[in-house]
Amino acid sequence: MYHHWKLQKRVDPCGEMGGFTRLLTSHNGGRDSNSFDEEIPTFIVKELRGGMAGGYVVANRPYSMMQFVQHPDFRKVVTEDYVYIAETDHVLLRPLPNLATETVPAAFNFGYMVAWGQAKIVDKFVPGLGGKTDPVGPSPVIIHVEQLKKMVQPWYDFTLKICNDNEAVQALGWVREMWGWCIAAGSLGIKHRVLDSFQYEGGSIGNRERPLSWPVLPVPVTPDRSSMPYYILHYTYGIEYSIEGLPMELQVGEWSLDKRHYMGAHPPRALAAPPKCAHDRAHVLSTLINNASATLANWPGMGGNTNNFHHLDLRGHPLRSHAVAAKLLGTGPWLLAGADVADRRNAFRLEKMWILTNGWLISSKGHGRWGLVANGGSASGYEPDLVKLDICNKQLVVRASFEAGKPWTLSDRNSGQVIATLDAPVAAIELWSKPPVTPTSELAARVEGSGPYRGGPGAFVLLRAGVLHVESGPQKAHTHWRVLDDAHRRDAIGLGGPEIEADPSKSAITADFTDCWVLRFPKAGSGGFLSETTPTGPPPKYGEGISGRSVEWIVQPPATLCKDVCAGLTLRTMTPEDLAGSVVARSVENCCGFSWSGFGGLKFLPNGELQTPWGKGKWGAPPEGQTQYEGKLVADFAGFKHLLSIRVEEEAGGKRASRNIESTRCNDNDRSLITVTDGEPRVV
């Protein structure tokens, strides 16, 4: 941080950047061998300890700032009229001008600091302020010194009040000191200049609105338009990618740059470069760190590199040259379902699974891996008729059947049990039944068998032989995709019907890959991207509204919750016999109103009729799911089945269903809570 502050100050020697002070806390307010104050201008204050903030260590931010500003030496250290408050993981990308005035501080627009969302909590501390706070925090902020002097005490006071109020703690979580700042500012009548361009703080996903780059030359201050580059990179989130450059959400990537890896050691010099297809933030942050480590002579460099924190299995297998794997690649959806031979209760199920490029298995419950089965005795080094599926904490070795006129299946190598069936349209299977053809263009080779690409325009999977699967969105009618042979649009594909197999120019709509795994759709009414750019250039990578027209392949965490919770249950609409045998069914039938995850209007009507906030449905009481302590119901609506688990409670005169019901969606194990909103389950 300090290195890049000095660097940007040198870039713009006539600019407005002044001195630098590192504010450090210690247990006694004094320096020690780890203070590094001989390297960085540092002011040391006492750490907030004990139970004053209920264990919320981030309360040290307002506490340390209050000590600093109220210290007699403050104006000897800070001689400027304005102060830029930042965190240690804020790195400047370009010279920072003064964006504030004497009465209006400048701050970043935090999307989660929504005023109306916490209005009730804010009103507890300043009545009438709820819904009127700015969506900002205490950093990054540029503020006049006199305003800062007024802010520090109430900022600290409100933060402590929040930390000692159970309701506020539950509501505000890990951003309590940010709300302390907002409430303090609001109580003083201070309104901020709220800037989207102040910082970029995303991880591996997002950022389509404005450019992120380094270095950036100094430019005049302009209104906060989408063309304005970011001032700061805030590396608060880990940046995680697969070796193909796919963003890996909520998991450590094969290429990983996360400050949490280096809590006890410096990153090494010369961090490994990101994958070619990784987004700009990976390239920018690794370059910033490498620039600092190469410049600072005493950089220790003891931590691990970016490419050794996580490794995926089944990499580098020659899938396209293997007869069975080449036919499976780029197909789906598959229904995967089975059970351990030794324990039939240990059933697993994936409603939709896609067998994709580079060994990816993708499902609604997360990702897995697939590849070939090693055989050192064969010429190829692999079994000729077997593949391995690694998903749901199971390693399945399967044999494929492509018999004409019958569904494609995958069977367990040992038991012969069919555990996966291809559930694709007949027309798609006919195309896949032809001998696989290796794509000749770089784009087709990269994206055939990839997805799902998700975003505003919908969700798409680009399958083998030009088959398109549209999960949702306005392009639902399209069934095929093709790479466009257009010199002006080298990374474009067309979507349409079977006619584009022979003539891609008949595509109903075209879309461009603006990154390796980001597909951009045209603006409504534009006639395609060529109206948005030069005739020979690609579509713009950044701009207002572009995120809403983009879809991206993002790898979800590994699939682990694959237990088939509905296995072995009779999934049928209510019968008189089932009703008579279920305490909970008789207790909830036509008894009262329920709320499903906060959405009211749920009722269990007679004869197995179900009223839900999303339309009508059916419900039943599987005989196998009824015990004296618990009853299970099945709700079927909006195309999904849900298993409802309800405790049986003893009451005077009989039994009844609990007021709280746990719901688990059968296809992906998504869980919800159902609660009574009016009335009571009856005693039966």
Buried (B, 14 or more C-beta within 10 A) or exposed (E): BBBBBBBBBEBBEEBBBBEBBBBBBBEEEEBEEEBEBEEBEBBBBBBBEEEEBBEBEBBBBBBBBBBBBEEEEBEEBBEBEBBBBBBEBBBBBBBBBBBBBEEBBBBBBBEEBEBEBBBEBBBBBBEEBBBBBBBBBBBBBBBBBEBBBBBBBBBBBBBBBBBBBEEBBEBBEEBBBBBBBBBBBBBEEBBBBBBBBBBBBBBBBBBBBBBBEBBBEBEEEEEBEBEBBBBBBBBBBBBBBBBBBBBBBEBBBBBBBBBEBBEEEBBBBEBBBBBEBBBBBBBBBBBBBBBBBEEBEEBEBEBEBBBEBBEBEBEEBEBBEBEBBBBBBBBBBBBBBBBEEEEEEBBBBBBBBBBBBBBBBBBBBBBBBBBBBEEEEEEEEBBEEBBBBBBBEBEBBBBBBBEEEEBBBBBBBEEEEBBBBBBBEEEBBEBBEEEBEEBEEEBBBBBBBBBBBBBEBBBBBBBBBBBBBBBEBEBEEBBBBBBBEBEBBBBBBBBBBEEBBEEBEBBBBBBBBBBBBBBBBBBEEEEBBBEBBEEEEBBBBBBEEBBEBBBBBBBBEBBEBBBBBBBEBEEBBBBEEBBEBBBBBBBBBEBBBBBBEEEEEBBBBEEBBBBBBEEEBBBBBBBEBBEEEBBBBBBBBEEBBBBBBBBBBEEEEEBBBBBEBBBBBBBBBBBBEBBBEEEEBBBB
